[in-house]
Amino acid sequence: MPKKTKYGTLGNFQGNASEHPLYFRWMNMLRRCYEPSFYGYNSYGGKGVSVEPFLQVFSNYVDFVSSLPNYESMLKNPDGWQIDKDEKGGYEYSRKTIQIIPSHHNLDIENAKKRIPVYSISPDGIRREYCSITSSEMYTGVHKGNIARAARMGYKAGGYEWGYIND
């Protein structure tokens, strides 16, 4: 009978699973999805993200992930690579959705979800639209915190009127 963990099983994995380079990634994925007290739960399990039953078995997870492109690169530079589901799917870690991507690319995907489009109206009445608060800061030189507050509260910041696009 396969050894069970709190949220999955080790399957036919031989040896000390906790010494395998994928073990803690696997456990953290399961914990994000199924353990309400875990730090990432609200952004994962709390939003309905789950793990395909096949990947809840550690030996299956190892076999699958080790066959993905970039696996060897991830082993050589663990901090530079992440196993991610967001680019191909959204609410399930599965064989159809997970891939190994550079950490900076994963950050770009996450930041794209957080982009809030805003507009400014200059003192001379010219309206400009920006794909994000960060890009409006780069263009106008007005601090993004001031832009966000001005758009939210209806204030001026840096001499510009600010608002959210699609308000």
PyMOL CGO cylinders between C-alpha atoms (Angstrom):
from pymol import cmd
from pymol.cgo import CYLINDER

trace = [
    CYLINDER, 0.00, 0.00, 0.00, 1.46, 3.42, -0.96, 0.3, 1, 1, 1, 1, 1, 1,
    CYLINDER, 1.46, 3.42, -0.96, 2.58, 5.66, 1.86, 0.3, 1, 1, 1, 1, 1, 1,
    CYLINDER, 2.58, 5.66, 1.86, 0.21, 8.59, 2.37, 0.3, 1, 1, 1, 1, 1, 1,
    CYLINDER, 0.21, 8.59, 2.37, 1.09, 12.19, 3.06, 0.3, 1, 1, 1, 1, 1, 1,
    CYLINDER, 1.09, 12.19, 3.06, -1.44, 14.67, 4.35, 0.3, 1, 1, 1, 1, 1, 1,
    CYLINDER, -1.44, 14.67, 4.35, -2.73, 15.56, 0.85, 0.3, 1, 1, 1, 1, 1, 1,
    CYLINDER, -2.73, 15.56, 0.85, -1.42, 12.84, -1.45, 0.3, 1, 1, 1, 1, 1, 1,
    CYLINDER, -1.42, 12.84, -1.45, 0.47, 9.58, -1.62, 0.3, 1, 1, 1, 1, 1, 1,
    CYLINDER, 0.47, 9.58, -1.62, 4.04, 8.70, -2.51, 0.3, 1, 1, 1, 1, 1, 1,
    CYLINDER, 4.04, 8.70, -2.51, 2.85, 6.04, -4.97, 0.3, 1, 1, 1, 1, 1, 1,
    CYLINDER, 2.85, 6.04, -4.97, 5.62, 3.64, -5.96, 0.3, 1, 1, 1, 1, 1, 1,
    CYLINDER, 5.62, 3.64, -5.96, 8.40, 6.11, -5.10, 0.3, 1, 1, 1, 1, 1, 1,
    CYLINDER, 8.40, 6.11, -5.10, 11.39, 4.30, -3.64, 0.3, 1, 1, 1, 1, 1, 1,
    CYLINDER, 11.39, 4.30, -3.64, 13.71, 5.99, -1.17, 0.3, 1, 1, 1, 1, 1, 1,
    CYLINDER, 13.71, 5.99, -1.17, 13.42, 9.06, 1.02, 0.3, 1, 1, 1, 1, 1, 1,
    CYLINDER, 13.42, 9.06, 1.02, 10.97, 11.33, -0.80, 0.3, 1, 1, 1, 1, 1, 1,
    CYLINDER, 10.97, 11.33, -0.80, 11.95, 14.42, 1.20, 0.3, 1, 1, 1, 1, 1, 1,
    CYLINDER, 11.95, 14.42, 1.20, 15.45, 14.21, -0.30, 0.3, 1, 1, 1, 1, 1, 1,
    CYLINDER, 15.45, 14.21, -0.30, 14.14, 14.38, -3.88, 0.3, 1, 1, 1, 1, 1, 1,
    CYLINDER, 14.14, 14.38, -3.88, 14.51, 17.85, -5.49, 0.3, 1, 1, 1, 1, 1, 1,
    CYLINDER, 14.51, 17.85, -5.49, 10.80, 17.91, -6.41, 0.3, 1, 1, 1, 1, 1, 1,
    CYLINDER, 10.80, 17.91, -6.41, 9.38, 16.85, -3.06, 0.3, 1, 1, 1, 1, 1, 1,
    CYLINDER, 9.38, 16.85, -3.06, 8.98, 20.27, -1.46, 0.3, 1, 1, 1, 1, 1, 1,
    CYLINDER, 8.98, 20.27, -1.46, 7.61, 21.78, -4.68, 0.3, 1, 1, 1, 1, 1, 1,
    CYLINDER, 7.61, 21.78, -4.68, 5.03, 18.99, -4.78, 0.3, 1, 1, 1, 1, 1, 1,
    CYLINDER, 5.03, 18.99, -4.78, 4.13, 19.38, -1.10, 0.3, 1, 1, 1, 1, 1, 1,
    CYLINDER, 4.13, 19.38, -1.10, 3.85, 23.16, -1.37, 0.3, 1, 1, 1, 1, 1, 1,
    CYLINDER, 3.85, 23.16, -1.37, 1.59, 22.81, -4.44, 0.3, 1, 1, 1, 1, 1, 1,
    CYLINDER, 1.59, 22.81, -4.44, -0.70, 20.48, -2.48, 0.3, 1, 1, 1, 1, 1, 1,
    CYLINDER, -0.70, 20.48, -2.48, -0.63, 22.66, 0.61, 0.3, 1, 1, 1, 1, 1, 1,
    CYLINDER, -0.63, 22.66, 0.61, -1.46, 25.83, -1.38, 0.3, 1, 1, 1, 1, 1, 1,
    CYLINDER, -1.46, 25.83, -1.38, -4.51, 24.03, -2.75, 0.3, 1, 1, 1, 1, 1, 1,
    CYLINDER, -4.51, 24.03, -2.75, -5.75, 22.09, 0.27, 0.3, 1, 1, 1, 1, 1, 1,
    CYLINDER, -5.75, 22.09, 0.27, -4.44, 23.51, 3.56, 0.3, 1, 1, 1, 1, 1, 1,
    CYLINDER, -4.44, 23.51, 3.56, -6.37, 26.61, 4.67, 0.3, 1, 1, 1, 1, 1, 1,
    CYLINDER, -6.37, 26.61, 4.67, -3.67, 27.64, 7.17, 0.3, 1, 1, 1, 1, 1, 1,
    CYLINDER, -3.67, 27.64, 7.17, -0.89, 27.55, 4.52, 0.3, 1, 1, 1, 1, 1, 1,
    CYLINDER, -0.89, 27.55, 4.52, 0.45, 30.97, 3.42, 0.3, 1, 1, 1, 1, 1, 1,
    CYLINDER, 0.45, 30.97, 3.42, -0.65, 30.67, -0.22, 0.3, 1, 1, 1, 1, 1, 1,
    CYLINDER, -0.65, 30.67, -0.22, -4.03, 29.03, 0.31, 0.3, 1, 1, 1, 1, 1, 1,
    CYLINDER, -4.03, 29.03, 0.31, -6.13, 32.19, -0.14, 0.3, 1, 1, 1, 1, 1, 1,
    CYLINDER, -6.13, 32.19, -0.14, -4.69, 32.71, -3.62, 0.3, 1, 1, 1, 1, 1, 1,
    CYLINDER, -4.69, 32.71, -3.62, -5.01, 29.04, -4.62, 0.3, 1, 1, 1, 1, 1, 1,
    CYLINDER, -5.01, 29.04, -4.62, -7.33, 26.62, -2.80, 0.3, 1, 1, 1, 1, 1, 1,
    CYLINDER, -7.33, 26.62, -2.80, -9.35, 29.53, -1.48, 0.3, 1, 1, 1, 1, 1, 1,
    CYLINDER, -9.35, 29.53, -1.48, -10.06, 30.49, -5.09, 0.3, 1, 1, 1, 1, 1, 1,
    CYLINDER, -10.06, 30.49, -5.09, -10.86, 26.95, -6.21, 0.3, 1, 1, 1, 1, 1, 1,
    CYLINDER, -10.86, 26.95, -6.21, -7.44, 25.85, -7.52, 0.3, 1, 1, 1, 1, 1, 1,
    CYLINDER, -7.44, 25.85, -7.52, -6.93, 22.09, -7.29, 0.3, 1, 1, 1, 1, 1, 1,
    CYLINDER, -6.93, 22.09, -7.29, -4.45, 19.38, -8.27, 0.3, 1, 1, 1, 1, 1, 1,
    CYLINDER, -4.45, 19.38, -8.27, -5.32, 16.67, -10.77, 0.3, 1, 1, 1, 1, 1, 1,
    CYLINDER, -5.32, 16.67, -10.77, -5.57, 13.35, -8.85, 0.3, 1, 1, 1, 1, 1, 1,
    CYLINDER, -5.57, 13.35, -8.85, -2.80, 11.82, -11.00, 0.3, 1, 1, 1, 1, 1, 1,
    CYLINDER, -2.80, 11.82, -11.00, -0.36, 14.50, -9.78, 0.3, 1, 1, 1, 1, 1, 1,
    CYLINDER, -0.36, 14.50, -9.78, -1.39, 13.99, -6.15, 0.3, 1, 1, 1, 1, 1, 1,
    CYLINDER, -1.39, 13.99, -6.15, 0.74, 10.85, -6.34, 0.3, 1, 1, 1, 1, 1, 1,
    CYLINDER, 0.74, 10.85, -6.34, 4.37, 11.84, -5.84, 0.3, 1, 1, 1, 1, 1, 1,
    CYLINDER, 4.37, 11.84, -5.84, 5.85, 9.13, -8.08, 0.3, 1, 1, 1, 1, 1, 1,
    CYLINDER, 5.85, 9.13, -8.08, 3.52, 10.25, -10.92, 0.3, 1, 1, 1, 1, 1, 1,
    CYLINDER, 3.52, 10.25, -10.92, 4.46, 13.88, -10.31, 0.3, 1, 1, 1, 1, 1, 1,
    CYLINDER, 4.46, 13.88, -10.31, 8.19, 13.06, -10.47, 0.3, 1, 1, 1, 1, 1, 1,
    CYLINDER, 8.19, 13.06, -10.47, 7.79, 11.00, -13.65, 0.3, 1, 1, 1, 1, 1, 1,
    CYLINDER, 7.79, 11.00, -13.65, 5.77, 13.72, -15.35, 0.3, 1, 1, 1, 1, 1, 1,
    CYLINDER, 5.77, 13.72, -15.35, 7.71, 16.82, -14.24, 0.3, 1, 1, 1, 1, 1, 1,
    CYLINDER, 7.71, 16.82, -14.24, 11.08, 15.21, -14.96, 0.3, 1, 1, 1, 1, 1, 1,
    CYLINDER, 11.08, 15.21, -14.96, 9.96, 14.72, -18.58, 0.3, 1, 1, 1, 1, 1, 1,
    CYLINDER, 9.96, 14.72, -18.58, 9.16, 18.41, -19.10, 0.3, 1, 1, 1, 1, 1, 1,
    CYLINDER, 9.16, 18.41, -19.10, 11.40, 20.80, -21.04, 0.3, 1, 1, 1, 1, 1, 1,
    CYLINDER, 11.40, 20.80, -21.04, 13.71, 22.80, -18.73, 0.3, 1, 1, 1, 1, 1, 1,
    CYLINDER, 13.71, 22.80, -18.73, 13.77, 20.12, -16.01, 0.3, 1, 1, 1, 1, 1, 1,
    CYLINDER, 13.77, 20.12, -16.01, 17.57, 19.83, -16.07, 0.3, 1, 1, 1, 1, 1, 1,
    CYLINDER, 17.57, 19.83, -16.07, 17.92, 23.62, -16.02, 0.3, 1, 1, 1, 1, 1, 1,
    CYLINDER, 17.92, 23.62, -16.02, 15.64, 23.77, -12.98, 0.3, 1, 1, 1, 1, 1, 1,
    CYLINDER, 15.64, 23.77, -12.98, 17.77, 21.20, -11.16, 0.3, 1, 1, 1, 1, 1, 1,
    CYLINDER, 17.77, 21.20, -11.16, 20.93, 23.25, -11.85, 0.3, 1, 1, 1, 1, 1, 1,
    CYLINDER, 20.93, 23.25, -11.85, 19.32, 26.55, -10.84, 0.3, 1, 1, 1, 1, 1, 1,
    CYLINDER, 19.32, 26.55, -10.84, 16.28, 25.88, -8.62, 0.3, 1, 1, 1, 1, 1, 1,
    CYLINDER, 16.28, 25.88, -8.62, 15.65, 29.55, -7.83, 0.3, 1, 1, 1, 1, 1, 1,
    CYLINDER, 15.65, 29.55, -7.83, 15.66, 30.52, -11.50, 0.3, 1, 1, 1, 1, 1, 1,
    CYLINDER, 15.66, 30.52, -11.50, 12.81, 28.19, -12.51, 0.3, 1, 1, 1, 1, 1, 1,
    CYLINDER, 12.81, 28.19, -12.51, 9.26, 27.50, -11.38, 0.3, 1, 1, 1, 1, 1, 1,
    CYLINDER, 9.26, 27.50, -11.38, 6.67, 24.85, -12.08, 0.3, 1, 1, 1, 1, 1, 1,
    CYLINDER, 6.67, 24.85, -12.08, 3.60, 26.82, -13.11, 0.3, 1, 1, 1, 1, 1, 1,
    CYLINDER, 3.60, 26.82, -13.11, 0.07, 26.28, -14.38, 0.3, 1, 1, 1, 1, 1, 1,
    CYLINDER, 0.07, 26.28, -14.38, -1.09, 29.82, -15.17, 0.3, 1, 1, 1, 1, 1, 1,
    CYLINDER, -1.09, 29.82, -15.17, 0.04, 30.21, -18.76, 0.3, 1, 1, 1, 1, 1, 1,
    CYLINDER, 0.04, 30.21, -18.76, -1.83, 27.12, -20.01, 0.3, 1, 1, 1, 1, 1, 1,
    CYLINDER, -1.83, 27.12, -20.01, -4.71, 26.88, -17.57, 0.3, 1, 1, 1, 1, 1, 1,
    CYLINDER, -4.71, 26.88, -17.57, -5.97, 28.56, -14.52, 0.3, 1, 1, 1, 1, 1, 1,
    CYLINDER, -5.97, 28.56, -14.52, -7.62, 26.50, -11.83, 0.3, 1, 1, 1, 1, 1, 1,
    CYLINDER, -7.62, 26.50, -11.83, -5.96, 23.11, -11.94, 0.3, 1, 1, 1, 1, 1, 1,
    CYLINDER, -5.96, 23.11, -11.94, -2.43, 21.82, -11.72, 0.3, 1, 1, 1, 1, 1, 1,
    CYLINDER, -2.43, 21.82, -11.72, -2.59, 19.06, -14.32, 0.3, 1, 1, 1, 1, 1, 1,
    CYLINDER, -2.59, 19.06, -14.32, -0.58, 17.30, -17.00, 0.3, 1, 1, 1, 1, 1, 1,
    CYLINDER, -0.58, 17.30, -17.00, -2.23, 19.65, -19.50, 0.3, 1, 1, 1, 1, 1, 1,
    CYLINDER, -2.23, 19.65, -19.50, -1.38, 22.86, -17.67, 0.3, 1, 1, 1, 1, 1, 1,
    CYLINDER, -1.38, 22.86, -17.67, 1.92, 22.66, -15.81, 0.3, 1, 1, 1, 1, 1, 1,
    CYLINDER, 1.92, 22.66, -15.81, 5.25, 23.59, -17.33, 0.3, 1, 1, 1, 1, 1, 1,
    CYLINDER, 5.25, 23.59, -17.33, 8.67, 24.66, -16.11, 0.3, 1, 1, 1, 1, 1, 1,
    CYLINDER, 8.67, 24.66, -16.11, 9.26, 28.34, -16.82, 0.3, 1, 1, 1, 1, 1, 1,
    CYLINDER, 9.26, 28.34, -16.82, 11.86, 30.93, -15.80, 0.3, 1, 1, 1, 1, 1, 1,
    CYLINDER, 11.86, 30.93, -15.80, 10.97, 32.61, -12.50, 0.3, 1, 1, 1, 1, 1, 1,
    CYLINDER, 10.97, 32.61, -12.50, 11.01, 36.05, -14.13, 0.3, 1, 1, 1, 1, 1, 1,
    CYLINDER, 11.01, 36.05, -14.13, 8.48, 34.88, -16.75, 0.3, 1, 1, 1, 1, 1, 1,
    CYLINDER, 8.48, 34.88, -16.75, 6.17, 33.62, -14.01, 0.3, 1, 1, 1, 1, 1, 1,
    CYLINDER, 6.17, 33.62, -14.01, 6.43, 37.01, -12.33, 0.3, 1, 1, 1, 1, 1, 1,
    CYLINDER, 6.43, 37.01, -12.33, 5.47, 38.68, -15.62, 0.3, 1, 1, 1, 1, 1, 1,
    CYLINDER, 5.47, 38.68, -15.62, 2.38, 36.45, -15.85, 0.3, 1, 1, 1, 1, 1, 1,
    CYLINDER, 2.38, 36.45, -15.85, 1.40, 37.27, -12.27, 0.3, 1, 1, 1, 1, 1, 1,
    CYLINDER, 1.40, 37.27, -12.27, 1.98, 40.99, -12.74, 0.3, 1, 1, 1, 1, 1, 1,
    CYLINDER, 1.98, 40.99, -12.74, -0.13, 41.04, -15.91, 0.3, 1, 1, 1, 1, 1, 1,
    CYLINDER, -0.13, 41.04, -15.91, -3.08, 39.90, -13.82, 0.3, 1, 1, 1, 1, 1, 1,
    CYLINDER, -3.08, 39.90, -13.82, -2.52, 42.81, -11.47, 0.3, 1, 1, 1, 1, 1, 1,
    CYLINDER, -2.52, 42.81, -11.47, -2.29, 45.53, -14.12, 0.3, 1, 1, 1, 1, 1, 1,
    CYLINDER, -2.29, 45.53, -14.12, -4.88, 48.19, -13.57, 0.3, 1, 1, 1, 1, 1, 1,
    CYLINDER, -4.88, 48.19, -13.57, -5.41, 50.47, -16.57, 0.3, 1, 1, 1, 1, 1, 1,
    CYLINDER, -5.41, 50.47, -16.57, -5.65, 54.18, -15.73, 0.3, 1, 1, 1, 1, 1, 1,
    CYLINDER, -5.65, 54.18, -15.73, -5.99, 57.47, -17.54, 0.3, 1, 1, 1, 1, 1, 1,
    CYLINDER, -5.99, 57.47, -17.54, -4.65, 60.92, -16.82, 0.3, 1, 1, 1, 1, 1, 1,
    CYLINDER, -4.65, 60.92, -16.82, -5.90, 64.33, -17.82, 0.3, 1, 1, 1, 1, 1, 1,
    CYLINDER, -5.90, 64.33, -17.82, -3.12, 66.90, -17.98, 0.3, 1, 1, 1, 1, 1, 1,
    CYLINDER, -3.12, 66.90, -17.98, -3.55, 70.53, -16.87, 0.3, 1, 1, 1, 1, 1, 1,
    CYLINDER, -3.55, 70.53, -16.87, -4.06, 71.46, -20.55, 0.3, 1, 1, 1, 1, 1, 1,
    CYLINDER, -4.06, 71.46, -20.55, -6.89, 68.91, -20.90, 0.3, 1, 1, 1, 1, 1, 1,
    CYLINDER, -6.89, 68.91, -20.90, -5.09, 66.15, -22.79, 0.3, 1, 1, 1, 1, 1, 1,
    CYLINDER, -5.09, 66.15, -22.79, -6.27, 62.66, -21.83, 0.3, 1, 1, 1, 1, 1, 1,
    CYLINDER, -6.27, 62.66, -21.83, -3.81, 59.78, -21.99, 0.3, 1, 1, 1, 1, 1, 1,
    CYLINDER, -3.81, 59.78, -21.99, -4.46, 56.14, -21.22, 0.3, 1, 1, 1, 1, 1, 1,
    CYLINDER, -4.46, 56.14, -21.22, -1.97, 53.68, -19.69, 0.3, 1, 1, 1, 1, 1, 1,
    CYLINDER, -1.97, 53.68, -19.69, -2.09, 49.89, -19.46, 0.3, 1, 1, 1, 1, 1, 1,
    CYLINDER, -2.09, 49.89, -19.46, -1.01, 50.04, -15.81, 0.3, 1, 1, 1, 1, 1, 1,
    CYLINDER, -1.01, 50.04, -15.81, -0.29, 52.36, -12.93, 0.3, 1, 1, 1, 1, 1, 1,
    CYLINDER, -0.29, 52.36, -12.93, 3.39, 51.45, -13.24, 0.3, 1, 1, 1, 1, 1, 1,
    CYLINDER, 3.39, 51.45, -13.24, 3.55, 52.52, -16.89, 0.3, 1, 1, 1, 1, 1, 1,
    CYLINDER, 3.55, 52.52, -16.89, 1.77, 55.79, -16.06, 0.3, 1, 1, 1, 1, 1, 1,
    CYLINDER, 1.77, 55.79, -16.06, 4.42, 56.44, -13.38, 0.3, 1, 1, 1, 1, 1, 1,
    CYLINDER, 4.42, 56.44, -13.38, 7.19, 55.85, -15.91, 0.3, 1, 1, 1, 1, 1, 1,
    CYLINDER, 7.19, 55.85, -15.91, 5.60, 58.23, -18.41, 0.3, 1, 1, 1, 1, 1, 1,
    CYLINDER, 5.60, 58.23, -18.41, 4.60, 61.06, -16.05, 0.3, 1, 1, 1, 1, 1, 1,
    CYLINDER, 4.60, 61.06, -16.05, 7.12, 60.76, -13.23, 0.3, 1, 1, 1, 1, 1, 1,
    CYLINDER, 7.12, 60.76, -13.23, 4.30, 60.77, -10.66, 0.3, 1, 1, 1, 1, 1, 1,
    CYLINDER, 4.30, 60.77, -10.66, 4.76, 58.11, -7.97, 0.3, 1, 1, 1, 1, 1, 1,
    CYLINDER, 4.76, 58.11, -7.97, 2.52, 55.08, -8.55, 0.3, 1, 1, 1, 1, 1, 1,
    CYLINDER, 2.52, 55.08, -8.55, 1.21, 55.17, -4.97, 0.3, 1, 1, 1, 1, 1, 1,
    CYLINDER, 1.21, 55.17, -4.97, 0.01, 58.75, -5.54, 0.3, 1, 1, 1, 1, 1, 1,
    CYLINDER, 0.01, 58.75, -5.54, -1.52, 57.76, -8.88, 0.3, 1, 1, 1, 1, 1, 1,
    CYLINDER, -1.52, 57.76, -8.88, -3.40, 54.83, -7.33, 0.3, 1, 1, 1, 1, 1, 1,
    CYLINDER, -3.40, 54.83, -7.33, -4.70, 56.98, -4.48, 0.3, 1, 1, 1, 1, 1, 1,
    CYLINDER, -4.70, 56.98, -4.48, -5.70, 59.81, -6.83, 0.3, 1, 1, 1, 1, 1, 1,
    CYLINDER, -5.70, 59.81, -6.83, -7.55, 57.43, -9.17, 0.3, 1, 1, 1, 1, 1, 1,
    CYLINDER, -7.55, 57.43, -9.17, -9.31, 55.75, -6.26, 0.3, 1, 1, 1, 1, 1, 1,
    CYLINDER, -9.31, 55.75, -6.26, -10.23, 58.93, -4.39, 0.3, 1, 1, 1, 1, 1, 1,
    CYLINDER, -10.23, 58.93, -4.39, -10.76, 61.34, -7.28, 0.3, 1, 1, 1, 1, 1, 1,
    CYLINDER, -10.76, 61.34, -7.28, -7.77, 63.50, -6.33, 0.3, 1, 1, 1, 1, 1, 1,
    CYLINDER, -7.77, 63.50, -6.33, -5.15, 65.16, -8.48, 0.3, 1, 1, 1, 1, 1, 1,
    CYLINDER, -5.15, 65.16, -8.48, -1.57, 63.95, -8.32, 0.3, 1, 1, 1, 1, 1, 1,
    CYLINDER, -1.57, 63.95, -8.32, 1.39, 65.57, -10.01, 0.3, 1, 1, 1, 1, 1, 1,
    CYLINDER, 1.39, 65.57, -10.01, -0.93, 68.13, -11.59, 0.3, 1, 1, 1, 1, 1, 1,
    CYLINDER, -0.93, 68.13, -11.59, -2.93, 65.41, -13.38, 0.3, 1, 1, 1, 1, 1, 1,
    CYLINDER, -2.93, 65.41, -13.38, -6.47, 64.19, -12.80, 0.3, 1, 1, 1, 1, 1, 1,
    CYLINDER, -6.47, 64.19, -12.80, -6.49, 60.41, -12.56, 0.3, 1, 1, 1, 1, 1, 1,
    CYLINDER, -6.49, 60.41, -12.56, -9.08, 57.73, -13.04, 0.3, 1, 1, 1, 1, 1, 1,
    CYLINDER, -9.08, 57.73, -13.04, -9.50, 54.05, -13.71, 0.3, 1, 1, 1, 1, 1, 1,
    CYLINDER, -9.50, 54.05, -13.71, -10.32, 53.02, -17.25, 0.3, 1, 1, 1, 1, 1, 1,
    CYLINDER, -10.32, 53.02, -17.25, -13.69, 51.21, -17.42, 0.3, 1, 1, 1, 1, 1, 1,
    CYLINDER, -13.69, 51.21, -17.42, -15.07, 53.02, -14.37, 0.3, 1, 1, 1, 1, 1, 1,
]
cmd.load_cgo(trace, "trace")
